[in-house]
Amino acid sequence: IIEDSMNRPAHAHRLGDLAERFGLKLLGDRDTTIRGVATLAGAGTGDLGFLANSRYRAQLATTQASAVIVASADVAGIETGRTVLLVAEQPYVSFARIAALFADDAAGSPGIHPSAVICADAEIAEGVSIGPFCVIESGSRVEAGAVLGPHCTIGADCVVGAQSRLGANVTLVRRVRLGQRVLIHSGAVLGADGFGLAFDRDHWIKVPQLGGVRIGDDCEIGANTTIDRGALEDTVLEEDVRLDNQIQIAHNVVIGAHTAIAGCAAIAGSTRVGRYCLIGGAAGIIGHLTIADRVTITAMSLVTHSIRAAGEYSSGTPIQESRLWRRNAARFKHLDKLARQLADKDNGPSHE
């Protein structure tokens, strides 16, 4: 272990070793030492950069990176004597895998902090790390290698899967099952009551939420995201679902494997989202819909009906100058009248 320029510990790797480990073609000195990762513009000696977007190709001439990951199509014209290259089929994917070697994620030291409160019938496997002021309630299980940050609450009848990591102040309310290697960032709440109400003449009656939440292996859930437990059946995230910060997933939603959802999106109850979908930031999906596999929904879109075919979908009005927007907004209410006039004209009597 060596110290980097910010006095943080970093592991050094020989470039030849990285090429072999990740199946990359090496052009240049295999003994080049890599101590960190960086952008092309911000890299210095000992850093590994990457070129995943041709718009940044000009930065290759000025980068101080000791090595750069590039696609084979970008190798031509690069002075390989100046910068060592790793050639990858998918440069950004390879960069992500190598960058993980330098991540400063605290694994947590095995052990249970003295301030933790653990119910007598909770099951705690060996090798777990349970931080200060955690609470683990009756009937819950924490599996091998799991890490709970400070002030986590694991409610009744929950499971924290093996090698899962919970940041500070994560709450599993009740009946939450986490698969293996699940990462939950600080402040997330899983298993709170879904928004179930029945209106009886002049007042609301709460519908009991009797289901749970099931999270598949290798999922990631962002900070302050909330996932409600189901009313009768479970709310489900299949494997490798990735949720950004401040997302709302309502009761009985099912999200297919490998789907990624950006921040502040909201999905209403009993909607089913397919596999390999991409949902942009602040998008909204109303309840009881079905979204097909491999659907992309762009940011700020409102989905009001089921989407049956793969593809990219958008809604909303793009930004423009306020004076133009106000003028067009005033015209929106006339669109129906104009459409009827055009229809009447098309269906009118012939004057031939």
C-alpha positions in Angstrom: 0.0 0.0 0.0 1.2 3.5 -0.9 0.0 7.0 -0.3 -1.5 9.1 -3.1 -1.3 12.9 -3.5 -4.2 13.4 -1.1 -2.7 11.2 1.6 -5.3 8.5 1.2 -4.3 4.9 0.9 -4.3 3.5 -2.6 -3.2 0.2 -4.1 -0.7 0.3 -7.0 -1.2 -2.1 -10.0 1.1 -2.9 -12.9 -0.6 -2.2 -16.2 0.4 -5.6 -17.5 -1.4 -7.3 -14.6 -4.5 -5.2 -15.3 -4.5 -6.1 -18.9 -4.3 -9.8 -18.1 -6.9 -9.7 -15.3 -9.5 -7.9 -17.5 -8.7 -9.4 -20.9 -7.5 -6.2 -22.5 -4.9 -5.6 -25.2 -1.9 -3.6 -24.0 0.0 -1.2 -26.2 3.1 0.1 -24.4 5.1 -0.6 -21.3 3.5 -3.3 -19.2 5.5 -2.2 -16.1 3.7 1.1 -16.0 2.4 1.6 -12.5 -1.3 2.8 -12.0 -2.2 4.3 -8.6 -5.6 5.7 -9.4 -8.2 6.6 -12.0 -9.3 9.9 -13.4 -10.8 11.8 -16.4 -8.6 12.6 -19.3 -8.6 16.3 -18.3 -8.0 15.7 -14.6 -5.5 12.8 -14.8 -1.9 13.0 -13.6 1.1 10.7 -13.6 0.1 7.3 -12.3 -3.6 7.7 -13.2 -5.6 5.6 -15.7 -8.0 7.5 -17.9 -10.6 6.4 -20.5 -12.0 7.5 -23.8 -15.6 6.4 -24.2 -17.0 9.3 -26.1 -15.3 10.6 -29.3 -16.1 14.2 -28.3 -13.3 14.0 -25.8 -10.7 12.6 -28.3 -8.9 15.9 -28.5 -8.0 15.6 -24.8 -5.7 12.7 -25.6 -3.2 15.2 -26.9 -3.0 17.0 -23.5 -3.8 14.4 -20.9 -1.2 13.6 -18.3 -2.6 10.1 -17.7 0.0 7.4 -17.6 -2.4 5.1 -19.5 -5.8 5.4 -21.2 -8.5 2.8 -22.0 -9.7 3.2 -25.6 -11.8 1.3 -28.1 -9.9 -0.3 -31.0 -11.5 2.2 -33.4 -9.8 5.0 -31.6 -6.3 3.6 -31.6 -5.4 4.9 -35.0 -3.6 8.3 -34.8 -2.8 8.1 -31.1 0.9 8.4 -30.3 1.3 5.2 -28.4 4.9 6.1 -27.4 3.5 9.0 -25.3 0.6 7.3 -23.6 0.2 3.6 -22.8 -3.1 2.2 -24.1 -5.4 -0.5 -23.0 -7.7 -1.5 -25.8 -11.2 -2.6 -24.8 -14.4 -3.6 -26.6 -16.3 -1.4 -24.2 -13.9 1.2 -22.7 -16.3 2.6 -20.1 -17.2 -0.9 -18.8 -13.6 -1.8 -18.5 -12.8 1.4 -16.7 -15.6 0.7 -14.2 -14.2 -2.7 -13.5 -10.7 -1.4 -13.0 -11.9 1.6 -11.0 -13.5 -0.7 -8.5 -10.0 -1.8 -7.4 -9.4 1.8 -6.2 -12.7 2.4 -4.6 -12.5 3.6 -1.0 -15.5 1.6 0.2 -15.2 0.7 3.8 -15.9 -3.0 4.1 -16.5 -2.7 7.8 -14.6 -4.7 10.5 -16.4 -7.8 11.6 -18.0 -7.4 15.0 -21.0 -6.0 16.7 -20.8 -2.5 18.3 -21.6 -2.5 22.0 -24.4 0.0 21.5 -26.3 -2.2 19.1 -29.7 -3.6 20.3 -30.4 -7.1 18.9 -33.4 -9.2 19.8 -32.7 -12.5 21.4 -34.3 -14.6 18.5 -32.5 -12.7 15.7 -30.0 -14.7 13.7 -26.6 -13.1 13.3 -24.1 -15.0 11.1 -20.3 -15.0 11.6 -18.3 -12.3 10.0 -20.9 -9.5 10.0 -20.3 -5.9 10.8 -23.0 -4.2 12.9 -22.3 -0.5 13.6 -23.2 1.8 16.5 -26.8 2.1 17.6 -28.2 -0.4 15.2 -31.5 -2.2 16.1 -32.4 -5.7 14.9 -35.8 -6.9 15.8 -37.5 -10.2 16.3 -37.3 -13.0 13.7 -34.8 -11.2 11.5 -31.6 -12.6 10.0 -28.3 -11.0 9.0 -26.2 -13.3 6.8 -22.5 -13.8 6.5 -20.4 -10.8 5.5 -23.2 -8.2 5.7 -22.3 -4.7 6.8 -24.8 -2.4 8.7 -23.7 1.2 9.1 -24.6 3.3 12.1 -28.2 3.7 13.2 -29.7 1.1 10.9 -33.0 -0.4 11.9 -33.9 -4.0 10.8 -37.5 -4.5 11.7 -39.3 -7.8 12.4 -39.1 -10.7 10.0 -36.4 -9.2 7.7 -33.4 -10.8 6.0 -30.1 -9.0 5.1 -28.5 -11.2 2.5 -24.8 -12.3 2.5 -22.3 -9.6 1.6 -25.0 -6.9 1.5 -24.0 -3.4 2.7 -26.3 -0.8 4.3 -25.3 2.8 4.8 -26.1 4.9 7.8 -29.7 5.2 8.9 -31.2 2.6 6.5 -34.5 1.2 7.7 -36.0 -2.1 6.8 -39.5 -1.7 8.4 -40.8 -5.3 8.3 -41.0 -8.3 6.0 -38.1 -7.1 3.8 -35.9 -9.7 2.1 -32.6 -8.6 0.7 -30.7 -10.9 -1.6 -26.9 -11.2 -1.8 -24.6 -8.3 -2.4 -27.3 -5.7 -2.1 -26.1 -2.1 -1.6 -28.4 0.3 0.1 -27.3 3.9 0.6 -28.0 6.1 3.6 -31.5 7.1 4.5 -33.4 4.6 2.4 -36.6 3.1 3.8 -37.8 -0.3 2.6 -41.0 -1.9 3.8 -43.1 1.0 5.0 -46.8 0.9 4.5 -48.1 1.3 1.0 -50.6 4.1 0.3 -53.7 1.9 0.6 -57.0 3.6 1.3 -60.7 2.9 0.9 -63.2 5.8 1.0 -66.3 5.0 3.0 -69.0 7.7 2.4 -67.3 10.6 4.1 -63.9 9.4 5.4 -60.9 7.2 4.6 -60.3 3.7 5.9 -56.7 2.4 5.9 -56.2 -0.8 4.0 -53.8 -3.0 6.0 -50.5 -3.7 4.1 -49.8 -7.3 4.7 -47.2 -8.1 2.0 -43.5 -7.5 2.1 -40.5 -6.4 -0.1 -38.2 -8.7 -2.0 -34.9 -7.4 -3.4 -32.9 -9.6 -5.7 -29.2 -10.2 -5.7 -26.8 -7.4 -6.7 -29.3 -4.6 -6.6 -28.4 -1.0 -5.6 -30.8 1.4 -3.9 -30.0 5.1 -3.6 -30.0 7.5 -0.7 -33.5 8.4 0.7 -35.2 6.1 -1.8 -38.4 4.5 -0.5 -39.9 1.1 -1.4 -43.3 0.3 0.1 -44.3 -3.2 1.1 -47.2 -4.8 -0.8 -50.8 -4.8 0.3 -51.2 -8.6 0.0 -48.4 -9.8 -2.3 -44.8 -8.5 -2.2 -43.2 -5.5 -3.9 -40.4 -7.0 -5.9 -37.1 -5.9 -7.4 -35.5 -8.6 -9.5 -31.8 -9.1 -9.7 -29.4 -6.3 -10.7 -31.9 -3.5 -10.5 -30.3 -0.1 -9.9 -32.2 2.8 -8.3 -30.9 6.3 -7.9 -31.5 8.6 -5.0 -35.0 9.8 -3.8 -37.1 7.4 -5.8 -40.6 6.3 -4.8 -41.6 2.7 -5.5 -45.2 2.1 -4.4 -46.8 -1.1 -3.1 -47.0 -4.2 -5.3 -44.7 -2.8 -8.0 -42.6 -5.4 -9.8 -39.4 -4.2 -11.5 -37.6 -6.5 -13.9 -34.0 -7.5 -13.8 -31.2 -5.2 -14.9 -33.5 -2.1 -15.0 -32.0 1.3 -14.0 -34.1 4.2 -12.7 -32.7 7.8 -12.3 -33.3 10.1 -9.4 -36.7 11.4 -8.3 -38.7 9.0 -10.4 -42.0 7.7 -9.0 -43.9 4.5 -9.8 -47.4 4.1 -8.5 -48.9 0.9 -7.1 -49.2 -2.5 -8.9 -47.2 -1.4 -12.0 -45.0 -4.0 -13.7 -41.8 -2.7 -15.3 -39.9 -5.0 -17.6 -36.3 -6.2 -17.8 -33.5 -4.0 -19.1 -35.6 -0.8 -18.9 -34.1 2.7 -18.5 -36.3 5.3 -16.7 -35.1 8.9 -16.7 -35.0 11.3 -13.7 -38.3 12.7 -12.4 -40.3 10.4 -14.7 -43.7 9.3 -13.3 -45.6 6.1 -14.0 -49.2 5.8 -12.8 -50.5 2.7 -11.3 -51.6 -0.7 -12.7 -49.7 -0.4 -15.9 -47.4 -2.8 -17.7 -44.1 -1.6 -19.2 -42.4 -4.0 -21.7 -38.8 -5.2 -21.6 -36.1 -2.8 -23.0 -38.2 0.3 -22.8 -36.5 3.7 -22.3 -38.5 6.5 -20.7 -36.8 9.9 -21.0 -36.6 12.4 -18.1 -39.7 14.2 -16.8 -42.0 12.0 -18.8 -45.5 11.0 -17.5 -46.6 7.5 -18.4 -50.4 7.2 -18.3 -50.9 4.0 -20.3 -49.2 0.6 -20.7 -46.2 0.3 -23.1 -46.3 -2.9 -25.0 -43.3 -2.7 -27.3 -39.6 -2.0 -26.7 -38.3 1.5 -27.7 -37.8 5.0 -26.4 -40.7 7.1 -25.2 -41.0 10.7 -24.1 -43.6 13.2 -23.0 -43.7 16.8 -21.8 -42.7 20.1 -23.3 -39.0 21.0 -23.9 -37.7 24.1 -22.3 -38.0 27.4 -24.1 -38.0 31.1 -23.3 -40.7 31.9 -20.8 -42.5 34.4 -23.1 -42.8 31.7 -25.8 -43.9 29.1 -23.4 -46.7 31.3 -22.0 -47.9 32.0 -25.5 -47.9 28.4 -26.4 -49.5 27.4 -23.1 -52.4 29.8 -23.8 -52.9 28.1 -27.2 -53.1 24.6 -25.8 -56.7 25.0 -24.7 -57.7 25.8 -28.2 -56.2 22.7 -29.7 -59.4 20.6 -29.3 -61.5 23.3 -31.0 -59.0 23.6 -33.9 -58.9 19.8 -34.3 -62.7 19.7 -34.5 -62.8 22.5 -37.1 -60.3 20.7 -39.3 -62.3 17.4 -39.0 -65.5 19.2 -39.9 -63.8 20.8 -42.9 -62.5 17.4 -44.1 -65.9 15.8 -43.7 -67.8 18.8 -45.2 -69.9 18.6 -48.4 -68.1 18.7 -51.7 -68.4 21.8 -53.8 -67.4 20.2 -57.1 
